[in-house]
Structure formats: C-alpha cells, structure tokens
C-alpha cells in the first residue's frame, strides 16, 4: 500500500537574539519593519509552503513574531 497523501512543507525560521556577529538581528529595522517580518513575508510568497514556524530563544522576538 502506498501513501497518496500530499506532503506538507513547513519553513522554520531560526531567529536567535544572541548571534555573535549581529546580536538582535531579527528585530533590526529594515525600513519600518523588523527583519524577521520581511523574511516571513518572503516565506508567504513561496508556492509550496504549508506553514511557517519562527524558532526563537528570546521573548522579545517571540512577541514581535506574534504581532
């Protein structure tokens, strides 16, 4: 028996606060929005993604992603 269910594809956006080269990068402003917003918008444009998850270790990034 073969599985004929379509595959699901989920993007995982790693958003760390404490990166050594650019701490806080996901919340850095690009125009009037944080960088993580811009990456999220590009993921929404992907035709084969069924979902997007923001993986973070920081409450500030979690709060920004929830808005």
C-alpha distances in whole Angstrom, upper triangle without the diagonal:
4,7,9,12,15,16,20,23,26,29,31,35,37,40,42,46,47,47,49,50,50,50,49,47,45,48,50,51,50,52,52,49,47,45,42,42,42,39,37,39,37,34,34,34,31,29,26,27,25,28,31,32,35,36,39,41,44,45,47,44,42,45,45,41,41,44
4,6,9,12,13,16,19,23,26,28,32,34,37,40,43,45,44,47,47,47,47,46,44,42,45,47,48,47,49,49,45,44,42,39,39,39,36,34,35,34,30,31,31,28,25,22,23,22,25,28,29,32,33,36,39,42,43,44,41,39,42,42,38,38,41
4,6,8,10,13,16,19,23,25,28,31,34,37,40,42,41,44,44,44,44,43,41,38,41,44,44,44,46,45,42,41,39,36,36,36,33,31,32,31,27,27,28,25,22,19,20,19,21,24,25,29,30,33,36,39,39,41,38,36,39,38,35,35,37
4,6,9,12,15,19,22,25,28,31,34,37,40,42,41,44,45,44,44,43,41,38,41,43,44,42,44,44,41,40,38,35,35,35,32,30,30,29,26,25,26,23,20,17,18,17,20,23,25,29,30,34,37,39,40,41,38,36,38,38,34,34,36
4,6,9,13,16,19,22,25,28,31,34,37,40,39,42,42,41,41,40,38,35,38,40,41,40,41,41,38,37,35,32,31,32,29,27,27,26,23,23,23,20,18,15,16,14,17,20,22,26,27,30,33,36,36,38,34,32,35,34,31,31,33
4,7,10,13,16,19,23,26,29,32,35,37,36,39,40,39,39,37,35,32,35,37,37,36,38,38,35,34,32,29,28,28,26,23,24,23,20,19,20,17,14,11,12,11,14,17,20,23,25,28,32,34,34,35,32,30,33,32,28,28,30
4,7,10,13,16,19,22,25,28,32,34,33,36,36,35,35,34,32,29,32,34,35,34,36,36,32,31,29,26,26,26,23,21,22,21,17,18,18,15,13,10,10,9,12,15,17,20,21,25,28,31,32,33,29,28,30,30,26,26,29
4,7,10,13,16,19,22,25,29,31,30,33,33,32,32,31,29,26,29,31,32,31,33,32,29,28,26,23,23,23,20,18,19,18,14,15,16,13,12,8,7,6,8,11,13,17,18,22,25,27,28,29,26,24,26,26,22,23,25
4,7,10,13,16,19,22,26,28,27,30,30,29,29,28,26,23,26,28,28,27,30,30,26,25,23,20,20,20,17,15,16,15,11,12,14,10,10,7,5,5,7,9,11,14,16,19,23,25,26,27,23,22,25,24,20,21,23
4,6,10,13,16,19,22,24,24,27,27,26,26,24,22,19,22,24,25,25,27,27,23,22,20,16,17,17,14,12,14,13,10,11,13,11,12,9,6,6,5,6,7,11,12,16,19,21,22,23,19,18,21,20,16,18,20
4,6,10,12,16,19,21,20,24,24,22,22,21,19,16,19,21,22,21,24,24,20,18,16,13,14,14,11,9,12,11,7,10,12,10,12,10,7,8,6,5,6,8,10,14,17,19,20,21,17,16,19,18,14,16,18
4,6,9,12,16,18,17,21,21,20,20,18,17,14,17,19,21,21,24,23,20,17,15,12,14,14,11,10,13,13,10,12,15,13,16,14,11,11,9,6,5,6,7,10,13,16,17,18,14,14,17,16,13,15,18
4,6,10,13,15,14,18,18,16,16,15,13,10,13,15,17,17,20,20,17,14,12,8,11,11,8,8,12,11,9,12,15,14,17,16,13,14,11,7,6,5,6,8,12,13,15,15,12,12,15,13,11,14,16
4,6,10,12,11,15,15,14,13,12,11,9,13,15,17,18,21,21,18,14,12,10,13,14,11,11,15,14,13,16,18,17,20,19,16,17,14,11,9,6,5,6,9,11,14,14,11,11,15,14,12,15,17
4,7,9,9,13,13,12,10,9,8,6,9,12,14,16,19,19,15,12,10,8,11,13,10,11,15,15,14,17,19,19,22,22,19,20,16,13,10,7,6,5,8,8,11,11,7,9,12,11,10,13,15
4,6,6,10,11,10,8,7,8,7,10,12,15,17,21,20,17,14,12,11,14,16,14,15,18,19,18,21,23,23,26,25,22,23,20,16,13,10,8,6,6,7,10,10,8,10,13,13,12,15,18
4,6,9,11,9,6,5,7,7,8,10,14,16,20,19,17,13,12,11,15,17,16,17,20,21,20,23,25,25,29,28,25,26,23,19,16,13,11,8,7,6,9,9,7,10,13,12,13,16,17
4,6,9,8,5,6,9,10,12,13,17,19,22,22,20,16,15,15,18,20,18,20,23,23,23,26,28,28,31,31,28,29,25,22,19,16,13,10,9,9,12,12,11,14,16,16,17,20,21
4,6,6,5,7,8,10,12,13,16,18,22,22,20,16,14,14,18,19,17,19,22,22,22,25,27,26,30,29,27,28,25,21,19,16,14,12,11,12,15,14,13,16,18,17,18,21,23
4,6,6,10,10,13,15,15,18,20,23,24,22,19,17,18,21,21,20,22,25,25,25,28,30,29,33,32,30,32,29,25,23,20,18,15,15,15,18,18,17,20,22,21,21,25,26
4,6,10,9,12,14,13,16,17,21,22,21,17,15,17,20,20,19,22,24,23,24,27,28,28,32,32,29,31,29,25,23,20,19,17,17,17,20,19,17,21,23,21,22,25,26
4,6,6,9,11,9,13,14,18,19,17,14,12,14,17,17,16,19,21,21,22,25,26,27,30,30,28,30,27,23,22,18,17,15,15,15,17,16,14,18,19,18,19,22,23
4,6,9,9,9,13,15,19,19,17,14,13,13,17,18,17,19,22,22,23,25,27,28,31,31,28,30,27,23,21,17,16,13,13,12,14,13,12,15,17,16,17,20,21
4,6,6,6,10,13,16,16,14,10,10,11,14,15,15,16,19,20,21,23,25,26,29,29,26,28,24,20,18,15,14,11,11,10,12,9,9,12,13,12,14,17,17
4,5,5,9,10,14,14,12,9,7,8,12,12,12,14,17,17,18,20,22,23,26,27,24,26,23,19,17,14,14,12,13,12,14,12,10,13,15,12,13,17,17
4,6,8,10,13,13,10,7,5,5,8,10,9,11,13,14,15,17,19,20,24,24,21,22,19,15,14,11,11,10,12,11,12,10,7,10,12,9,10,13,14
4,6,9,12,11,8,5,6,7,9,11,11,12,15,16,17,19,21,22,26,26,24,25,21,18,16,13,14,12,13,11,12,8,7,10,10,8,10,13,13
4,7,10,10,8,5,6,8,10,11,12,14,16,17,18,20,22,23,27,28,25,27,24,20,19,16,17,15,16,14,15,12,11,14,14,11,13,16,16
4,6,6,5,4,6,9,10,10,12,14,15,16,18,20,21,23,27,28,26,27,24,21,20,17,19,18,19,17,17,14,13,16,15,12,14,17,15
4,6,6,6,6,9,9,8,11,13,13,14,17,18,19,21,24,26,24,26,24,20,21,18,20,19,22,20,20,17,15,18,18,14,15,18,17
4,6,8,9,12,11,10,13,15,14,15,19,19,19,22,26,28,26,28,25,23,23,21,23,22,25,23,23,19,18,20,19,16,17,19,17
4,7,10,12,10,10,14,15,14,16,19,19,20,23,26,28,26,27,25,22,22,20,22,22,24,21,21,17,16,18,17,13,15,17,14
4,6,8,6,7,11,11,11,13,16,16,17,20,23,25,23,24,21,18,18,16,19,18,20,18,18,14,13,15,14,10,11,14,11
4,5,5,7,9,10,11,13,15,16,18,20,23,25,22,23,20,17,16,14,16,15,17,15,15,12,10,12,12,8,10,13,11
4,5,5,6,9,10,11,13,15,16,18,21,22,20,22,19,15,15,13,14,14,16,15,16,13,11,13,14,10,11,14,14
4,5,5,6,9,10,11,12,15,16,19,20,17,18,15,12,11,9,11,11,14,13,14,12,9,11,12,8,8,11,11
4,6,5,6,9,10,11,13,15,18,19,17,18,15,12,12,10,13,14,17,16,16,14,11,12,12,9,8,10,10
4,5,5,6,9,10,11,13,17,18,16,18,16,13,14,13,16,16,19,19,19,17,14,15,16,12,11,14,13
4,5,5,6,9,10,11,15,16,14,16,13,10,12,10,13,14,18,18,19,17,13,15,16,13,11,14,14
4,5,5,6,9,10,14,14,12,13,10,8,9,9,12,14,17,17,18,16,13,13,14,12,9,12,12
4,5,5,7,9,12,14,12,14,12,10,12,12,16,17,21,21,21,19,16,16,17,14,12,14,13
4,5,5,7,10,12,11,13,12,11,13,13,16,18,22,22,23,21,18,19,20,17,14,17,17
4,5,5,9,10,8,10,9,7,10,11,14,17,21,21,22,21,17,18,19,17,14,16,16
4,5,8,10,8,9,8,8,11,13,16,19,23,23,23,22,19,18,19,17,14,16,16
4,6,9,9,11,11,11,15,16,19,22,26,26,26,25,22,22,23,20,17,19,19
4,6,6,9,10,10,14,16,19,22,25,26,27,26,23,23,24,22,19,20,21
4,6,9,11,12,16,19,21,24,28,29,30,29,26,25,27,25,21,23,23
4,7,9,11,15,18,20,23,27,28,29,29,26,25,27,25,22,23,24
4,6,8,11,14,16,20,23,25,26,26,22,21,23,22,18,19,21
4,7,10,14,16,20,23,25,25,26,22,21,22,21,18,18,20
4,7,10,13,16,20,21,21,22,18,17,19,18,14,15,17
4,7,10,13,17,18,18,18,15,14,16,15,11,12,14
4,6,10,13,14,15,16,13,11,14,13,10,11,14
4,6,10,11,12,12,9,8,11,10,7,9,12
4,7,9,11,12,9,9,12,12,10,12,15
4,6,8,9,7,7,10,11,10,12,15
4,7,9,8,8,11,13,12,14,17
4,6,6,6,9,10,11,12,15
4,5,5,6,9,10,10,13
4,5,5,6,9,10,11
4,5,5,6,9,10
4,6,5,6,9
4,5,5,7
4,5,5
4,6
4
